[in-house]
């Protein structure tokens, strides 16, 4: 089977003599692979005989979320998020050890968006053991966690008091769970 070269791609292998050279007629379509976001194309460089995916060399390479989520966050980073009169919040659930964003919701700071985030966490994560969940002191967090996640998590609030943009006091509140006698929280 003879493959037709692709003109809008270049080799992504830094050791190749045609690295980042367009129009060399050395790149051909190789195969397709499936991701959670859909099917993606793989390409082959005939010079170095290495394959690479369609997102190699782009901000989407090895992205664990949808392109739409990434684009939305990037746009908010560039343009800013809301104004002081009507701010827009980014609610994110992060698995601390891997730093993986398990869920994200963008919108106003209200119960509806908090509930959407928590429901997405419950629906998409495989929760095997109770986990520790922390937020700031915003009251709808407490109400939502008590109603949606009380049986699957220990919940604490970390409230920082600030003066002149400096943290002067940190208050920790255990909302769901119990303190052990040695001062630690059981998991």
Long-range contacts (C-beta under 8 A, 24 or more apart in sequence): 3-28, 3-29, 4-28, 4-29, 6-43, 9-43, 11-45, 11-47, 11-48, 11-50, 11-52, 12-45, 12-50, 12-52, 12-56, 12-57, 13-45, 13-48, 13-50, 13-52, 15-48, 16-45, 16-47, 16-48, 16-50, 17-47, 17-48, 18-45, 18-47, 18-48, 37-63, 37-66, 37-67, 64-100, 64-101, 65-101, 65-104, 69-104, 72-106, 73-104, 76-106, 89-113, 91-117, 92-117, 93-117, 93-118, 93-120, 93-121, 109-138, 110-140, 111-140, 111-143, 111-144, 114-140, 114-141, 114-144, 115-144, 115-148, 118-144, 118-145, 118-148, 118-149, 119-148, 121-149, 122-148, 122-149, 122-152, 127-152, 129-187, 130-154, 130-187, 131-187, 132-156, 132-185, 132-187, 134-158, 136-160, 137-171, 137-173, 142-175, 145-175, 145-176, 146-175, 146-176, 149-176, 150-176, 154-185, 154-186, 154-187, 156-185
